[in-house]
């Protein structure tokens, strides 16, 4: 479990750890900010497009093997990023880092399922969920600590000894698959190519819509063309998947009602989280006049509350239906977000902190039971596919949240107060939708309700 936790921690952390260093990287490597953003995008795209293919490969050749190769690629790529002397070299290294991270993330939950006996799996998922949740928001804080004493290459250099440690321990500790692959499972290069093309085009189209400068007509039109091309590839790809006995994009799992509702819950909840996490700094810094340190400490109440709630949520799994626990948690998240949107004109730090903590408690209560259902509702020989979908749902929700926020900020300024408040209201609505999805699981048959 230590190997699994350390691996998922570095893989998730590296998605956001570079953000704070981008201005310095652009300046040192003599690149424009619009080109430097690809240091982040390359990692995210490479991870997103390979989650499902590598999850399927895990079902076929073993989760342990995919995880260890992923960790090896991630570590070697970190060496490349550390010594990169041009933006192109750094982006290439980050692409391979993302491929390694996809190997780690794609089979992460499947390995947790193999590691814990079924009676204790809820606690294992709670530990895993807590690490993912805190790592996904800790990137800027960790980066600030490193950059205060060292230059940006050290953001990647710290991965090397950690990666070697995880790989060495993993060779000894990680379990082998216990069940044979599903009959008819195969690794099709055509399906992999279509999966990569679909997610890449959709991500690029969405990204260009979000960051277009001043709503320029030409870039706006090209963004829509890229997005529509991605949707067209997706339509063809998913139709092809429907004819396969064991599809790469697990349509067969989405036919399980409780699994499909859990995926909808996850996408909507992470959309809410992203809307809030990008919008809140604008609210605290520009509207309420908090310093960067004060804003950082206030926002920290959210992940700290997740850390407090996650172990309790793990103990409640099995005693109460996952759908009920998730519904209550997401109701608390929606309430916390709505209360943040309704803050008075001059709130005290305590007024802000307890609302942040309420959001974190709600998110912590939702995530572990929801992940538990996603991982355990499919048959054991499809654990890899379920694990891949868990990561895909999180990244899809976060991408959707970033796009919605870009749309909000194009109508309402992020600096005047209206934009962040609208973002928080929409985040509360997304959390409410997620709560409905979660509660609907109580009507489905099966042990996870």
N, C-alpha and C positions, 0 to 999 in steps of 0.2 A: 504493500500500500504506500510505503514511503517513496518507492520508485515511481508509482503512478502519480502521486501528488506532486513530486518535484518536476516530473515531465510536463504535466498539464499546466503547472504554474509558469514555467519558462515559456511555453508555447503561447499561452494566453497573454502573458505580460508583454511579450515582444510585439504584440499587435499595436500597443499604444505607447510603449516606452520611448519611441523615437520622436513623438510629436513635439515635445518641448525643445528638442535639439535641432529641429528642422531649420530655423533661421541661421544658426551657427554652421550647420552642414552646408547650406546653400552658399553662405559667405565664403567658407574655406575652400569649397570645391568649385567656386565661381559659376554657380548655377542660379537660375531664376527660381523664385518660390513655386511657380506653377510646375516646374520640372522637378523640384525637390520633393514635392508631395508624393511623387512616385516611389520614394523610399518607403512610404507607408502603404500605398496602393498595391505595389508589387507583392508585398507580403500577404495582404488581405486577399487579393485575387488568387494567388497560388494556393493559399490554404482553402479557400471556398471551393475552387473548381475540382480539387482532388480529394475532398473529404469522402464523398460517396464511392468513387472508384477504389480508394485505398481501404475503405470499410468493407467493400465487397471482396477485395483481395484478402483481407483478414479472415473472412468467412472461409475462403478457399485454402490459403496456405498457413493460417495461424495468426492470431492477434499479436502474439509475442514477437514473431518475426517482423511484422509490419512496424510495430512499435520501436523495436531496436534499430532497424534500418532507418526509420524516421529520425530517431535521436542521433544516429551517426551522421546523417546528412545535415541535420540542424547544427550540429557541433562544428563540422567541417566548414559549413557556410558561414558560421559565426567568425571563424578564423579569417575567411575571405573578406567579410564586412569590416573586421577590425583593421585590416591592412589596405583597404580600398583607397586608391589615390585619385579616383575620378568618380563622377556621379554615375556613369554607366556601369562601372565595376561594382559600385555599392548597390545599385538597383539589381544587378544580376545576382549578387550574393544574397540580397534580401529575397529574391524570387526563390532561390534554393532553400533559404531558411523557411520560407512559407511552405514549400513542398515537404520539408522535414516535419514542420509543425502539423501539417495535415496528416502525416503518418502517425503522429502522437495522438492528436485529437480524435481521429477517425475511429480508433479502437479503444479509447480511454475508458468509456463506460462499459464496454464489453469485458475488459480486463477486470473492472471492479466486480462485475457479475460473476466472473470466474473465481475471484479471490475470496469473496464472502459467502458463507452458507446462506441459504434463502432466508432463514429466520433473522439474520443480522444484516441482510442486504440494505435495508432502509438506512441503517447507521452508516454503512459504507458510502451510499449515495449522498448522504448528508455531508459527510466529510469532503467528498469530491465536489459537491455543489458549492460548498462554502469556499473552497480554494478557487474554483472557477469565478465565482461572484466577486471575491475580493481581488483576485489578480486582474480581472477585467477593468477595475477602476483604480488600481494601485499604480499603473504605469507612470503617470505624471509625477507622483510622489517619489517613487523609486528613482526616476530619471533626475529629479531635482536634487536628491541626495548625492547621486553619483557625479552630476555635473558641477556640484558645489566644490568638489575636490579633484576632479579629473576632466579630461576632454571627452568629446563624444565617442571616439572609438572604443572607450571603456564600456559603453552601453552594450557592446557586442562581446568584448573580451571576457566579461564576467560569465558569459554562457559556456565558455570553453571548459574550465575545470568542473563546472556543474554538470555539463553534458557528459564528460568523461566519467564522472562519479555515477551518474544515473545509468549510463550504458553498462558499466562494470557491475553494478549491483543488479541491474536488470537481467544480465546473463545468468545470474545465480538464482534470482528470486521470482521472476515472472512465470506464471503458470502456462501450460500448453492447453490448446483447445481440447475439450472433453467430448465433443460430438463431431460426427462426420459432416462434411459440407452437404448442403441441400442438393438433392438430385436435380441435375440440369443447370447447376451453377457454373458459369464460365466467365472468363475475363475477356470481354470483346473490345478490341481497339477502336472499332467504329463507335460503340456506345460511349467509351471514354472520351473520344474526340467530340461527340455531340454534347456530352455533359459539360466538357470544358468550354466549348463554344457558346452554349446557352448561358451558363453562369457568367462568363467573361463579358459577353455582349450586353447582358442585362446590367451587370455591375458598371461597365464603362458608360452606358447610356444614362444610368441613374446618377453616376458621379458627375457627368458633364451637365446634366440638368441642375444639379445642386450647386456647382461651382462656377457656372457660366458668368462671365464678367458683364455686369450691367444688362443682363438679358439680351445680349447681342443676337440679332436675328439669325445669322448664319450658323453660329455655334448652337443656338437653340434648336434649329431645324436638324442639324447633324446629330445632336443628342437624341432627338426623337427617332431619327432613322436607325441609329444604332440600337436603341431600346426595342423598337419594333422588329428589327432583324433578330434580336435575341429571343423575343417572344415567338417569332415564326419558327426559329430553330427548335425552341422548346416545344411547340405544338407538334412538330414532326417527330421529335425525340420521344415525347411522352406517348404518342400514338404507337411508335415502334415498341416501347417498353411494355405496352398492354398485351402484346402478342407473346412475350417471353415468359417461360415458366418461373424463372428467378430473375426479375429485372434488376438492372444496376440502380436505377432510380426506383426505390421500393414502393411501387404502386400497390403491390400485394399487401404491404403492411398498412397502407392508408385505407385499405378496405376494412380494416379492423376499427370499428367505431371509436373505441376508447383511445386507440393510438392516434387517429386522425384528430380527435378533439384535444388531445394532449399537445399535438403539434401546433394546432391553432392557438392554444393557450400560451405556448412558449413564444411563438412569433409575436403575438400581441403584447405580451409582458415585456419582452426585450425591446420592442418598439417604444413602449412607454418609458423604459429605463433610459434609452438613448436620448429621447426627447428631453427628459429631465436633466440628464447629466451634461448635455451640451448647453441647455438653456439656463441652468442654475448659476453658473459663474457670471453670466451677463447680469442676472438679477442682483446677485450679491455685490458685485464690483461696481456696476454702473448706476444701479437704482438705489441700493442701500449704502453705498460708499464704504464697504468693507475693504480692508487691505487684502493682498493676495494670500498672506499667511492666515488671516482671519477666515477668509472664504474657504481655504483649503481645510482648516480645522473644522469648520461648520459642516462641510460636505462629508468629512470623515465619519460623522455620526451615522451616516447611512451604512457603509460597509461594516462598521463596528457592531451595529445592530444585527446585521446578517450573521456575523460571527457568533453573537450571543444566541440567536434564534436557531441556527442550523442544527446544533446537537439536539435541542428539544424537538425540532421537527422530525429528526431521524428516529427518536424514540416513539413518536406518535404514529409513524408509518406502521401499518399492520393492525393498529388498534382502532383507527378510524379510516374511512374511505379516503383515498388520495384526492378524489374530486372535491370532497368537503373541505379538507385541509387547504387545498389550493384555492378554492373559492373564498374561504375566510381570509387567507393571506392576501389575495389580490384585492379583496374588498378593503383591507387595511391600507394597501398600497394606494388604491384609488383615493381613499379618504385623505391620506397624507399628502398626496399630490394636490388635491383640491384645496387643502388647508394652506399649502405653500403658495398656491395661486392667489389665495384670499388674505395674504398677510397684510397687516395694517401699514400705513405709510412709513412709520418709524419703529420697526420691530426690534426688540432686544435680542441678544444672541440666544438666550434660552428659548424665546418664541420660535426661532428658526431651528434650533438644534433638536427640540423634541418632535417637530414635524418631520425632520430628516430621519430621526430614529424610527418614527412610526412607519415611514416608507421602507426602511431597511428591515424592520421586524416583519412587515407584510411580505416583502420579497423573499426573505429567508424562509418563511413558512410555506410559501408557494413552491419554491424551486426544487427542493429535495423530493417531495411527494410526486411532483410532476415528472421529474427525471426518472424516478423509480418506476412509474407507469410506462414511460416511453421505452425503458430498457427491458422490463419484464413482461409486457403484454405480448410481444412476438414470441414465436418458438425459439428455443435455444440456438438452433443452427442459423438463425437470422439475427443473432445478437450484434454482429458487426454492422449490418445495415441499419439497425435501430440506433446504434452508437453514432454512426455517421449522420443520421437524420437529426440527432440531438444537437450536434454541433452546427449543422446546416440551419436548423431553426433559429439558433441563437444569432448567427451571423446575418441571416435573412432579416430577422427582426431589427437588429441594430442598423443594418443598411437602410431599411424602410424608415426607421426613425430619423436617420440623418437626412434622408430625402424630404420627408414631411417638414422637418425643421427648416431646411433650405427654402422650401416654399413659404413657410410662415415668415421667415426673415426677409423674403422678397416683398412681402406686403406690409409687414410691420417692422420697424427698425429694432435690431437687437439691443440698442443702447438707450432707447427712450422708455423702456419699461413695458410697453404693450407687447412686443415680440415675445419676451421670455414668459410673460403671464399667459399669453395665448398658447405657447408651447406646453406649459404646465397643465392647462385645461385640457388640451388634446391628449397629453400623457395620461391624465386621470381617466379620460374617456377610453383610451386603449386598455388601461388596466381594468376598467369596468367590463369591456368586451371580453378580456381574458378571463375574468371572474365568471362570466356567463358560460363561456366554453367549458371551464373547469367544472362548474356546477352541473352542467348537462351530462357530465360523465356519470353522475349518480343514477341516471336513468338507463345506462348501458349495463349489460350483463357482464359478469366477470368479477374476479376478486379485487380489482383495483378501483372499481366504481368511479 
